[in-house]
Amino acid sequence: MSRKKFIIVLTLSLIALFVLVILNICKTYDIEYTPSAIYKAFKSYFNKQEAVEDDIIINNDKEIKEKVKEEVKEEVKEEVKEESVKPSSTPSTIKETPKQTETKKEEKNYDYSFDNVSEMKKLTILKVGQKVQTNGFYSVGDGGKSLYEIVDKDYLSTNKKSADEFFIISLDNGLYAKLILEDKVNLKQFGAKGDGKTLDTLAVNSAFKNSSGHTLYVPSGTYAIEKVYTSNNLTIVGDGKSSLFIAKDGAKVSSDMFVTSSKSNVTVKNIAISGNSAVNSREQGHSAQDGIHIFDIWHSSNINVDNVYFIDNVYAAIRIIEGNSIHVTNSNFLNVDCGVITLGSYDNDDLLIENNLFDGHQNSEPISIYGTGKTTNVVINNNTIKNKRYGSAIYAARGVIDNISITNNKIYNVAAGIIVNANNATVKNNTIDNTEALNYSDGCGGGGISITKTTNADVSGNTLKNICQNSIRVASSSNTNIHDNYIEDGGYANDNFFFVNIRENNTNLKFYNNTLVRKNESLSKNLIMGMGEQVSVEIYDNNIQNGIIYLYPGATNFTVRNNGVSTFNRGSNNIVE
């Protein structure tokens, strides 16, 4: 064969081989025989295969090697398929059907994908700037699916970060994987297990610290913790009572759970927090004086607690030590000691406690303004408080309290109802019913509403039934109006207690348009008892059934008129009409 013929045969053979390769690739990837699609297939195929070979040389992990090969193969196939359905210069030759549009895959935004974090750590070919995906933190589908960016030590140094193995994870090749946060973040992405056995403190702290500016979602689970700190501009949202944080077994007296210190704009919603009193009990030293602090708020502002369950704690649920705009709403305090309490000598402003349920536990006050500083602009509205054997339902009588509104609360079987020592107080439309408490073997409890050393108070529209001691007691107050209340049977404890007890040193006190009904005739007939020296007290236009008004010896400066019952005046300088 001549040289010329040999060259022709060889050329034709190469062309035939090339055509066979093209046909094979088109058949394998199911593409059309267009020049553009064929060119794209060749380019993607050979580039990706070269990358795979490089990776195989660097990495000797067979499992990861095969995973990378499969991913590259899929990427080539997808690129080729996408090219095959792109419109050409002759649109009539390619028709994109609705079915094709629906089944198209979204473009990947990561370079590698792994089943879990442990697998990600092993891949040594990862480079700075790459993005990788894990389909779980510990295992696929555990809620920890995340996207990470690969960074180096310089990034950590510049941003003053360190690898905590939850938000920033150290890799085997000396680099780091930093969690990329979406607007809504899952607590499981930080490695929290929520199995009730694993101590999740470190994972939860990492989540709280690094989720500032985001919404942190807490899926259902039981997260055992010690002390965790919230950050600024953080929203924590769960699935309700099933998203439970629980104090670890053996937590010490005075230990904290949630701490918000010198922070602002924090919202905690739809979760539960338990002191685990079945284990962290009185026998372990926990008491009404001190124990586990479920949620401490120190020197902070704009803190919102909504629909949170505070459960099973020998001591306090929410402690406020200097707060501004602290709002506690729609929450449940079940078998806890103090529900919401202010402490310390600091000032507080704008406290809202509304639409909550306080149920159970023996000691202390469900709602208590107990700090010795100044507390202003307090609203306590529409709460239900019941089954508190000792203590007062609402205590607002320590420090300087200015502008407090206590309205529409329902109080059942609590030792004492509402105690107020404040300036500019409204106590309105509350119900206090201690009928069941009358059967307690160790005493029937305390009083209903007590107003002491208060200026500018309006006490109206309240209903009080079966109060053990004084249903309403007022002393050393000025500019106080008590009107349009309904009182049925009070003063059960002994003859020293009455439906209404007006004691010493009141100025401009008016008691009018109230209804007092003595159904239990074993109770004293002295429904209104006036005692001590007054500056000026008026009792008028009341509806008093089956009782009398009694002015005790030493009572002075009372004016009593138009009440329709007898007034026994044993005092002096009184006007009785």
Secondary structure, DSSP 8 states (H G I E B T S, - for coil): --HHHHHHHHHHHHHHHHHHHHHHHHHHHT----HHHHHHHHHHHHHHHHHHHHHHHH---HHHHHHHHHHHHHHHHHHHHHHHTS--SSGGG----HHHHHH-------SEEESSHHHHHH-TT--TT-EEEES-SSSTTSS--EEEEEE-HHHHHHTT----SSSEEE-TTS-EEEE---SEEEGGGGT---EEEEE-HHHHHHHHHHTTTSEEEE-SEEEEES-EE--TTEEEEESSTTEEEEE-TT--TT-EEEEEES-EEEEEES-EEE--TTTS-GGGT--SSS--EEEEEEEEEEEEEES-EEEEESS-SEEEEEEEEEEEES-EEEEES-SEEE-SS--EEEEEEES-EEE--SSS-SEEE--SSEEEEEEEES-EEEEEEEEEEEEE-SSEEEEEEEES-EEEEEEEEEEE--EEEEEES-EEE-TGGGG-TT-----SEEEES-EEEEEES-EEEEESS-SEEEES-EEEEEES-EEEEE--S-TT--SEEE-S--EEEEEES-EEE---TTS-SEEEEE-SEEEEEEEES-EEES-EEEE-TT-EEEEEES-SS-EEE-SBS-EE-
